[in-house]
Every structure is written in C-alpha cells, then in structure tokens.
Amino acid sequence: MRMLLEYWDQGGKIQWFAQTCPEVGNHEMCVSRAASCGAKACHIHGGVVDFLLAQGKLDELPPVIDMIRNHGMLAGIAGHNPKVFEWAEKELDVDYFMCSYYNSAHRDKKAEHVPGMEEWFLEEDRKVMTDLIQKLSKPVIHYKVMAAGRNTPKEAFDFCAKKMRAGDATCIGVYTKENPNMLKEDIQLFDAAINN
C-alpha cells in the first residue's frame, strides 16, 4: 500500500482491488485499511469464504459486504470451492466474484494457507469452476489460472481466454526475480490469447 501511495503521489493512475487477509486482522480492520489506502473494491479472502462454507457460517458474509460498500468500495468474494459461488449466486448481493480455477487445498479447519500444507491442482476442478463461471450473473476475476506454475503461461492464457466473458478479468501472479521481463511477456501472451 505504501508503494501505491508513492506511485499515486508521482502521478500514477493504476487502481487496485483489495483482499481481506486473515493473517493481518479481522474484516473490519482489513476493510478499513483498504478504504483508507484508496482501494476501489474489496473482496473477502477465498480461504476465509471456503472456511465459512465448511463451518456452515456463510451467514457471516452479508455484514462484511455491507461494511465494504459503506466504505465506498465495490464488494466481492473470492473462493476456491464452486459451492461458495452457487450459494452466493442465490443468497448474496455482490458486485463481483473472484473464482480460483483450482480447489487446491481444503480449508475445512483453518482459513489461512499453512506453509507445507498439501496442495493439488486437478484438471477436473478447473473444468467445474470454468463451467460454473459461465452461469454466474456477476463479473468474475479468474485467478490461479497457471496452477502455481504447473501450467505454462501460453496454455493457461489460451484456456482462460476461451472461458472469459464480457466484463471478466484475470488476476495473474508474477515473480520477476529470475525473469525481469515476465510481466511484459505475460501481457504479450495474454493479449495474443484474447485476440485469437
């Protein structure tokens, strides 16, 4: 957030979406910090939403969505489990969904990612989520499209481009330490996939 504030002070125009973070604090703290640092939107962390689903506590989400909107931001939820979005489509008024292509770890006992926890990236999970996305009524941010580096960028972007709808976006992680041109290369590959 400090980097964004400095960037804006220098005339930068990028806008950002925030995510709540269970490791940092409760929803109120996360939403308040996001709003005070200029986020245009905020979504509830996918691990938290998956955990609430597993615990039968999804009724905790509407007050957080209201809190986000009361701070003047668009409100959304993230998740890895397709059942989250099936429920939300019927029960929750949001502005967008953030859908992980892979349900890569069960969050039944803990919302946070635990270092060393078992993870899996199954093709059938990607198919279930992307089929569901086609039926959702709100814009979707597609994420974990590269399966934590298991899919090549070209394959992942080609697949994603076929599954995106008008108004959808994609969140792509980059790690430039070993390839300083990764962001530029990813943009070129994604642009080619979208325009095919």
Buried (B, 14 or more C-beta within 10 A) or exposed (E): EEEBEEEBEEEEEEEBBBBBBBEEEEBEEBBBBBBEBBBEBBBBBBBBBBBBBBEEEBEEBEEBBEBBBEBEBBBBBBBBBBBBBEBBBEEBEBBBBBBBBBBBBBBEEBBBBEEEEEEEBEEEBBEBBBEBBEEBEBBBBBBBBBBEEEBEBBBBBBBBBEBBEEEBBBBBEEEEEEEEEBEEEBEEBBEEBBEE
